[in-house]
C-alpha cells in the first residue's frame, strides 16, 4: 500500500497546506518559532519530502476518520468498509483548528516509539503554521485572537505525544539492540557463508557487499547508492590500485547518509587489496551478464536488473539475506544473533581500528592518530574543540595508510589470516613445552579448568534457562523457524551441561 494515497482523499485546503509546507522546506526555508528551530537543509531531500508528505497526509486521514466516527485504525481508504467510505468527509477537519482530542485518533493502536517518530515530523509542520500566523497577528485584533487560540490548541495537541523514552509507559519494553563486534575470523566466516550459499540468488554480490562494508564502513542505507564510477577505475572498468596497492572509493555527499558523510576530501576512502580483488570479481561477473551493449564502468554497483545501469535497489537488498543467516551464526550469543545486521560489518571495522583492546605495534600510531584514522575511514565528523577543529593538523596520508595496513588490510583467508595476525602482533606464536613441562603442567591446568567449570556449572545452566524463558514467546521480528531453532539450541546446551 502506498501511504501517499492518503493525500488523494484530502480536500483541497488540506492538500494546499501540505504542499505549501513541502515547498517551503524544499526551498531550504527555516522553521523557527518560540525557541524551536528546524534544520535549514534537508538531507536526501527527494526521499525525505516524500516521507513528510506521507506522514502528514496519513495523520490528517486518521484525524478525519476519528472525527467521522470511523473506527478503523488503518491509514488506507481502500480498507474502509462501504459504510465507512460514505461516512468519510475530509471537510470535518481544518488543519489550523487542530484539537487536543485529535491526538487520540492518531495514537490508536500505535506504539510510543511510532508516536515519538510522528511527533518529530509533525512538530516542525505545526510550528511553521504558527510562525505564519504570528507574523499576521499584529495586523488586527481578530488575527491576534486567532493566533492565540491556534497556538493554545496546537501546544495542547503536541503535548500529548511522547517526546522521549522517559515518557513511555513503564510496561513498555524497548527493543534495545545487542550489538555484535566481529573478529576478523568471524568476518571471513560470514563472507564464506555468503559466497558458498547455493540457495542465494547472487552469492558473489552478497559476499562483495559484505566485504565492502567490513573494510570501507559503508552503511546499509548507502550501499544502494554506490555507483561504479565512485571508484577509481582502469580502462576495462575495473577498480585499479594506487601506488600503495589500495583501491580508492570517492563517495560523494549525495550518496552518503543524510547527504553529510562523504569520503575524506584529500585521502578519499582507501579500499584494501583483498576487497578490490573481490569487487573486481563481482564486476567481471556483472559485465559478463549485463550485455555487450551496456557500458562498463558506469551505473549503480548493485542493481536488481544488471542491464539497467541507472536503476538502483529501492531499499537495502542485504536485509533479508542477513536475517536468514542469523540462526547459523553460532559463534554469536543468542541476543547478538537476533539483532545481527549488515551494519555489524561497519561497526566491527571501527572496533578493529580503534577498539579498547587494540594496540598497534608501531607505538606512534596509537592514540590520536589511530582515532583520527578511524574517523576518516568511518566518514565520521568527530566532536572536536575549537582548538582541535581549527588549530590542529590532520594526520598525514602515510600515517592514515599505516593504521589501515595494521588493522583492516588483512587476507580474507583463514589460514593466511593466522600468519597475518602473528606478523602484526595480534597473536603470539605458540611456545613448545619440554617433555618435563608437559608431564608436570598440563594435568594441573586440566584440573584447574575442571574445577572452574564445576563451580560455574550452576550459573551457566541458570543463564541458559533464563534465555529459554525469555524465548517462551516468539520475539517481534523473528520468524517462527528462527524462534524454534534458537529454543532448540538452548535446550541442547542445557542437556550438554546437565547430562
C-alpha positions as CSV (number, residue, x, y, z in Angstrom):
1,X,0.0,0.0,0.0
2,X,1.3,3.4,-1.0
3,X,0.9,5.6,2.1
4,X,0.8,8.7,-0.1
5,X,-2.6,7.5,-1.2
6,X,-3.9,9.2,1.9
7,X,-3.1,12.5,0.2
8,X,-5.6,11.7,-2.6
9,X,-8.5,11.7,-0.2
10,X,-7.9,15.0,1.5
11,X,-9.7,18.2,0.5
12,X,-8.1,21.0,-1.5
13,X,-7.4,23.1,1.6
14,X,-5.6,20.3,3.3
15,X,-3.6,19.4,0.2
16,X,-2.6,23.1,-0.3
17,X,-1.3,23.4,3.3
18,X,0.8,20.3,2.9
19,X,2.2,21.3,-0.5
20,X,3.0,24.8,0.7
21,X,4.9,23.4,3.7
22,X,6.8,21.0,1.5
23,X,7.7,23.7,-1.0
24,X,8.9,25.9,1.9
25,X,11.2,23.1,3.1
26,X,12.3,22.2,-0.4
27,X,13.5,25.8,-0.8
28,X,15.5,25.4,2.4
29,X,13.2,27.6,4.4
30,X,13.9,27.7,8.1
31,X,11.1,26.8,10.5
32,X,11.7,28.9,13.6
33,X,9.2,29.6,16.3
34,X,9.1,30.0,20.1
35,X,12.8,29.0,20.6
36,X,12.5,26.0,18.2
37,X,14.5,25.9,15.0
38,X,14.4,23.1,12.5
39,X,17.5,22.3,10.3
40,X,17.7,24.6,7.3
41,X,18.8,21.9,4.9
42,X,17.0,18.6,4.4
43,X,19.3,15.7,3.6
44,X,18.2,13.3,0.8
45,X,15.6,15.9,0.0
46,X,13.6,14.0,-2.5
47,X,13.2,10.9,-0.3
48,X,12.6,12.9,2.9
49,X,10.0,15.2,1.4
50,X,8.0,12.1,0.2
51,X,8.1,10.7,3.7
52,X,6.9,14.0,5.2
53,X,4.1,14.1,2.7
54,X,3.1,10.6,3.6
55,X,3.3,11.2,7.4
56,X,1.3,14.4,7.4
57,X,-1.3,13.1,4.9
58,X,-1.8,9.9,7.0
59,X,-2.1,11.9,10.2
60,X,-4.8,14.1,8.6
61,X,-6.5,11.0,7.3
62,X,-6.7,9.3,10.7
63,X,-8.0,12.5,12.3
64,X,-10.7,12.8,9.7
65,X,-11.7,9.1,10.3
66,X,-11.8,9.8,14.1
67,X,-14.0,12.9,13.7
68,X,-16.3,11.0,11.4
69,X,-16.7,8.2,14.0
70,X,-14.9,5.7,11.7
71,X,-13.3,3.1,14.0
72,X,-10.8,1.8,11.5
73,X,-7.2,2.4,12.6
74,X,-5.8,1.8,9.0
75,X,-4.4,4.7,7.0
76,X,-5.9,3.4,3.8
77,X,-9.2,4.5,2.3
78,X,-9.4,1.2,0.4
79,X,-9.5,-0.7,3.7
80,X,-12.6,1.1,4.9
81,X,-16.0,-0.6,4.6
82,X,-18.5,0.7,2.1
83,X,-20.4,2.3,5.0
84,X,-17.2,3.9,6.4
85,X,-16.4,5.3,3.0
86,X,-19.8,7.1,3.0
87,X,-19.1,8.5,6.4
88,X,-15.6,9.8,5.4
89,X,-15.7,13.5,5.0
90,X,-12.4,15.5,4.9
91,X,-14.3,18.8,5.4
92,X,-14.7,18.0,9.1
93,X,-11.1,18.9,9.7
94,X,-9.3,22.1,9.3
95,X,-5.5,21.6,10.0
96,X,-5.3,25.0,11.6
97,X,-8.1,24.1,14.0
98,X,-6.3,21.1,15.5
99,X,-7.7,19.9,18.8
100,X,-6.1,18.1,21.8
101,X,-8.6,15.2,21.3
102,X,-7.3,14.6,17.8
103,X,-4.2,13.0,19.2
104,X,-6.3,10.1,20.4
105,X,-7.4,9.4,16.9
106,X,-3.8,9.2,15.8
107,X,-2.5,7.2,18.8
108,X,-5.0,4.4,18.5
109,X,-3.0,1.1,18.0
110,X,0.3,3.0,17.7
111,X,3.3,2.2,19.8
112,X,5.1,5.0,21.8
113,X,8.1,4.8,19.5
114,X,5.9,5.3,16.4
115,X,4.2,8.2,18.0
116,X,7.5,9.7,19.0
117,X,8.7,9.4,15.4
118,X,5.4,11.1,14.2
119,X,5.9,13.9,16.8
120,X,9.4,14.7,15.4
121,X,7.9,15.1,11.9
122,X,4.7,16.9,12.8
123,X,6.2,19.5,15.2
124,X,8.1,21.5,12.6
125,X,4.9,21.5,10.4
126,X,2.7,23.0,13.1
127,X,5.4,25.4,14.2
128,X,5.6,26.6,10.5
129,X,1.9,27.2,10.7
130,X,2.2,29.1,14.0
131,X,5.1,31.1,12.6
132,X,3.0,32.3,9.6
133,X,0.0,33.2,11.9
134,X,2.4,35.0,14.3
135,X,3.5,37.3,11.5
136,X,-0.1,38.3,10.8
137,X,-1.1,38.6,14.4
138,X,-0.3,42.3,14.7
139,X,-2.5,43.3,11.8
140,X,-5.7,43.4,13.8
141,X,-7.3,42.0,16.9
142,X,-9.1,39.2,15.1
143,X,-5.9,37.8,13.7
144,X,-4.2,38.1,17.1
145,X,-7.0,36.2,18.8
146,X,-6.9,33.6,16.0
147,X,-3.1,33.2,16.6
148,X,-3.5,32.9,20.4
149,X,-6.3,30.3,20.1
150,X,-4.4,28.2,17.5
151,X,-1.2,28.3,19.4
152,X,-3.0,27.1,22.6
153,X,-4.7,24.2,20.7
154,X,-1.5,23.2,18.8
155,X,0.5,23.1,22.0
156,X,-2.1,21.1,23.8
157,X,-2.1,18.7,20.9
158,X,1.6,18.3,20.7
159,X,2.0,17.9,24.4
160,X,0.1,14.6,24.1
161,X,2.9,12.9,22.2
162,X,5.7,11.1,23.9
163,X,8.8,13.3,23.3
164,X,11.4,11.0,24.7
165,X,11.9,7.5,26.2
166,X,11.3,8.7,29.7
167,X,7.7,9.4,28.9
168,X,7.0,5.9,27.7
169,X,4.7,3.7,29.9
170,X,6.5,1.6,32.5
171,X,5.3,-1.6,31.0
172,X,6.8,-0.8,27.5
173,X,9.9,-2.9,26.9
174,X,12.1,-1.1,24.4
175,X,13.7,-3.3,21.8
176,X,17.3,-2.5,22.6
177,X,19.7,-4.0,20.1
178,X,22.6,-6.1,21.4
179,X,25.4,-5.0,19.1
180,X,27.9,-7.6,17.8
181,X,31.5,-6.8,17.3
182,X,33.1,-9.3,15.0
183,X,36.7,-10.5,14.9
184,X,38.5,-10.8,11.5
185,X,38.0,-14.5,11.6
186,X,34.2,-14.1,12.1
187,X,34.0,-11.6,9.2
188,X,35.7,-14.2,7.0
189,X,33.4,-17.0,8.1
190,X,30.3,-14.9,7.2
191,X,31.9,-14.0,3.9
192,X,32.4,-17.7,3.1
193,X,28.9,-18.5,4.2
194,X,27.6,-15.9,1.8
195,X,29.8,-16.9,-1.1
196,X,29.0,-20.6,-0.8
197,X,25.3,-20.2,-0.3
198,X,23.9,-22.3,-3.1
199,X,20.4,-21.1,-2.4
200,X,21.3,-17.5,-2.9
201,X,20.2,-15.6,-5.9
202,X,23.5,-13.8,-6.3
203,X,26.1,-15.1,-3.8
204,X,29.1,-13.2,-5.4
205,X,27.1,-9.9,-5.0
206,X,26.2,-10.7,-1.4
207,X,29.8,-11.6,-0.4
208,X,31.1,-8.5,-2.1
209,X,28.6,-6.2,-0.4
210,X,29.6,-7.7,3.0
211,X,33.3,-7.4,2.5
212,X,32.9,-3.8,1.2
213,X,31.0,-3.0,4.4
214,X,33.7,-4.6,6.6
215,X,36.6,-2.7,5.1
216,X,35.2,0.7,4.0
217,X,32.4,1.2,6.6
218,X,29.7,1.6,4.0
219,X,26.3,2.0,5.8
220,X,23.3,-0.2,4.9
221,X,21.4,2.9,3.5
222,X,24.4,3.9,1.4
223,X,25.2,0.6,-0.2
224,X,22.3,1.0,-2.7
225,X,23.6,4.5,-3.7
226,X,27.2,3.4,-4.6
227,X,28.0,3.8,-8.3
228,X,30.8,2.1,-10.1
229,X,32.3,5.4,-11.1
230,X,32.7,6.4,-7.5
231,X,35.8,4.1,-7.6
232,X,39.0,4.9,-9.4
233,X,38.8,2.6,-12.5
234,X,41.1,1.4,-15.2
235,X,40.2,1.3,-18.9
236,X,38.4,-2.1,-18.5
237,X,36.0,-0.6,-15.9
238,X,37.7,-2.5,-13.0
239,X,39.0,-0.9,-9.8
240,X,42.6,0.0,-10.2
241,X,45.2,0.1,-7.4
242,X,47.1,3.2,-6.5
243,X,50.9,3.2,-5.9
244,X,50.3,2.0,-2.4
245,X,48.4,-1.1,-3.6
246,X,45.0,0.1,-2.5
247,X,41.8,0.9,-4.4
248,X,40.1,4.3,-3.9
249,X,36.4,5.0,-3.3
250,X,35.3,8.6,-3.5
251,X,31.8,8.5,-2.1
252,X,30.1,11.9,-2.7
253,X,27.9,13.6,-0.2
254,X,24.7,12.9,-2.1
255,X,25.3,9.1,-1.9
256,X,26.1,9.2,1.8
257,X,24.0,9.2,4.9
258,X,21.8,12.3,5.1
259,X,24.0,13.8,2.4
260,X,26.5,14.7,5.0
261,X,29.1,11.9,5.1
262,X,31.3,11.9,2.0
263,X,34.8,10.4,1.7
264,X,37.7,12.4,3.0
265,X,38.3,15.4,0.8
266,X,42.0,14.6,0.3
267,X,42.5,10.9,1.1
268,X,39.1,9.6,-0.1
269,X,38.2,6.2,1.3
270,X,41.0,3.6,0.8
271,X,39.9,0.1,-0.2
272,X,42.1,-2.8,0.8
273,X,43.6,-5.0,-1.8
274,X,41.6,-8.1,-0.9
275,X,38.3,-6.1,-1.2
276,X,39.4,-4.7,-4.6
277,X,40.1,-8.2,-5.7
278,X,36.6,-9.4,-4.6
279,X,34.9,-6.4,-6.1
280,X,36.7,-6.9,-9.4
281,X,35.5,-10.5,-9.5
282,X,32.0,-9.2,-9.0
283,X,32.3,-6.5,-11.7
284,X,33.7,-9.1,-14.1
285,X,30.7,-11.2,-13.4
286,X,28.4,-8.2,-13.7
287,X,29.8,-7.1,-17.1
288,X,29.5,-10.6,-18.4
289,X,25.8,-10.7,-17.6
290,X,24.7,-7.1,-18.4
291,X,25.1,-7.4,-22.1
292,X,27.6,-6.2,-24.7
293,X,25.8,-3.0,-25.4
294,X,25.7,-1.9,-21.8
295,X,28.8,0.3,-21.0
296,X,31.3,-0.9,-18.4
297,X,32.4,1.3,-15.5
298,X,29.1,3.1,-15.2
299,X,25.9,2.8,-13.2
300,X,25.0,1.5,-9.8
301,X,27.3,-1.1,-8.4
302,X,24.4,-3.2,-7.0
303,X,21.3,-3.2,-9.1
304,X,18.2,-5.5,-9.5
305,X,18.4,-5.5,-13.3
306,X,22.0,-5.9,-14.4
307,X,21.3,-4.5,-17.8
308,X,19.6,-1.3,-16.4
309,X,22.6,0.6,-15.0
310,X,20.5,3.5,-13.8
311,X,18.0,1.6,-11.8
312,X,19.2,1.0,-8.2
313,X,17.6,-1.1,-5.4
314,X,14.9,0.9,-3.6
315,X,16.0,-0.4,-0.3
316,X,18.8,-2.4,1.4
317,X,18.8,-5.7,-0.5
318,X,21.0,-7.3,2.1
319,X,18.4,-7.1,4.9
320,X,16.7,-10.4,4.1
321,X,20.0,-12.1,3.4
322,X,21.4,-11.1,6.8
323,X,18.2,-12.1,8.5
324,X,18.3,-15.6,7.1
325,X,21.8,-16.0,8.3
326,X,21.0,-15.3,12.0
327,X,20.3,-18.9,13.1
328,X,23.6,-20.1,11.7
329,X,25.9,-17.7,13.4
330,X,26.6,-19.9,16.4
331,X,29.7,-18.0,17.4
332,X,27.5,-15.1,18.5
333,X,25.3,-15.0,21.5
334,X,21.5,-15.5,21.1
335,X,20.9,-11.8,21.6
336,X,23.6,-10.9,19.1
337,X,22.2,-13.3,16.5
338,X,18.7,-11.9,17.0
339,X,20.0,-8.3,16.3
340,X,22.6,-9.2,13.7
341,X,22.6,-6.9,10.7
342,X,24.7,-5.6,7.8
343,X,25.9,-2.7,9.9
344,X,27.8,-5.2,12.1
345,X,30.5,-5.1,9.5
346,X,30.9,-1.3,9.7
347,X,30.7,-1.4,13.5
348,X,33.3,-4.1,13.7
349,X,35.7,-2.3,11.3
350,X,35.7,0.6,13.6
351,X,36.4,-1.7,16.5
352,X,39.3,-3.3,14.7
353,X,40.9,0.1,14.1
354,X,40.4,1.8,17.5
355,X,38.7,-0.7,19.8
356,X,39.6,-0.6,23.5
357,X,41.9,-3.7,23.2
358,X,43.7,-2.6,20.0
359,X,47.3,-1.6,20.4
360,X,49.3,-1.2,17.2
361,X,52.9,-2.4,17.1
362,X,54.2,1.0,15.8
363,X,53.7,3.0,19.0
364,X,53.5,6.3,17.2
365,X,50.2,5.2,15.6
366,X,48.3,4.6,18.8
367,X,46.1,7.2,20.4
368,X,45.1,10.3,18.4
369,X,46.5,9.1,15.1
370,X,44.6,5.8,15.4
371,X,41.4,7.7,16.4
372,X,41.6,10.1,13.5
373,X,42.3,7.3,11.0
374,X,39.2,5.5,12.2
375,X,37.1,8.7,11.8
376,X,38.4,9.1,8.3
377,X,37.6,5.6,7.3
378,X,34.2,5.7,9.0
379,X,33.5,9.1,7.4
380,X,32.6,10.5,10.9
381,X,32.6,14.1,11.9
382,X,34.1,13.8,15.4
383,X,33.2,16.0,18.3
384,X,36.1,18.5,18.5
385,X,37.0,21.5,20.5
386,X,37.7,24.8,18.6
387,X,41.4,24.1,19.0
388,X,41.1,20.6,17.6
389,X,38.9,21.7,14.7
390,X,40.7,24.8,13.6
391,X,44.2,24.7,15.0
392,X,45.2,21.0,14.8
393,X,46.9,19.4,11.9
394,X,45.3,16.4,10.2
395,X,47.3,13.2,10.3
396,X,49.4,12.5,7.2
397,X,48.4,10.3,4.4
398,X,51.2,8.0,5.3
399,X,50.0,7.6,8.9
400,X,46.5,7.0,7.7
401,X,47.5,4.2,5.5
402,X,49.8,2.8,8.1
403,X,47.0,2.5,10.6
404,X,44.8,0.8,8.0
405,X,47.6,-1.5,7.0
406,X,47.9,-2.7,10.6
407,X,44.2,-3.1,11.1
408,X,42.0,-3.9,8.1
409,X,44.3,-4.8,5.3
410,X,44.2,-8.5,6.2
411,X,43.8,-11.6,4.0
412,X,40.3,-12.9,3.6
413,X,41.5,-16.5,4.0
414,X,41.5,-18.2,7.4
415,X,44.9,-19.8,7.0
416,X,46.6,-16.7,5.8
417,X,44.9,-14.6,8.4
418,X,46.6,-16.5,11.2
419,X,50.0,-15.6,9.7
420,X,48.9,-12.0,9.3
421,X,47.8,-11.7,12.9
422,X,51.1,-13.2,14.1
423,X,53.0,-10.7,11.9
424,X,51.1,-7.7,13.3
425,X,51.1,-8.8,16.9
426,X,47.5,-9.8,17.3
427,X,48.5,-13.3,18.2
428,X,51.6,-14.7,19.9
429,X,53.5,-17.7,18.5
430,X,52.9,-21.0,20.3
431,X,55.8,-22.0,22.6
432,X,56.6,-25.7,22.5
433,X,56.9,-27.1,26.0
434,X,59.6,-29.6,27.0
435,X,58.7,-33.1,27.9
436,X,59.1,-32.4,31.6
437,X,56.9,-29.3,31.4
438,X,54.2,-31.2,29.6
439,X,54.1,-34.0,32.1
440,X,54.0,-31.7,35.1
441,X,52.0,-28.7,34.0
442,X,49.2,-30.0,31.8
443,X,47.5,-32.1,34.4
444,X,47.5,-29.0,36.8
445,X,45.9,-26.9,34.1
446,X,43.3,-29.5,33.3
447,X,42.4,-29.9,37.0
448,X,42.1,-26.1,37.4
449,X,39.9,-25.9,34.4
450,X,37.7,-28.7,35.6
451,X,37.3,-27.1,39.0
452,X,36.3,-23.7,37.5
453,X,33.8,-25.4,35.2
454,X,32.3,-27.4,38.1
455,X,32.0,-24.2,40.2
456,X,30.3,-22.3,37.4
457,X,28.1,-25.1,36.1
458,X,25.0,-24.0,38.1
459,X,25.5,-20.4,37.0
460,X,25.8,-21.4,33.3
461,X,22.7,-23.6,33.4
462,X,20.8,-20.9,35.2
463,X,21.7,-18.4,32.5
464,X,20.6,-20.7,29.7
465,X,17.3,-21.5,31.4
466,X,16.7,-17.7,31.7
467,X,17.4,-17.3,28.0
468,X,15.0,-20.1,27.3
469,X,12.4,-18.5,29.5
470,X,12.8,-15.2,27.6
471,X,12.0,-17.0,24.4
472,X,8.8,-18.6,25.6
473,X,7.0,-16.2,23.3
474,X,8.3,-15.5,19.8
475,X,10.1,-12.1,19.7
476,X,9.0,-9.5,17.3
477,X,11.0,-9.5,14.1
478,X,12.0,-13.2,14.4
479,X,10.5,-15.8,12.2
480,X,8.8,-18.9,13.6
481,X,11.6,-21.1,12.2
482,X,14.3,-18.9,13.7
483,X,12.5,-18.9,17.1
484,X,12.3,-22.7,17.1
485,X,16.0,-23.1,16.1
486,X,17.0,-20.7,18.9
487,X,15.0,-22.6,21.5
488,X,16.3,-26.0,20.4
489,X,19.9,-24.7,20.5
490,X,19.4,-23.6,24.1
491,X,17.8,-26.8,25.1
492,X,20.7,-28.7,23.5
493,X,23.2,-26.6,25.5
494,X,21.3,-27.3,28.8
495,X,21.3,-31.0,28.1
496,X,25.0,-30.9,27.4
497,X,25.7,-29.3,30.8
498,X,23.3,-31.4,32.9
499,X,23.6,-34.9,31.5
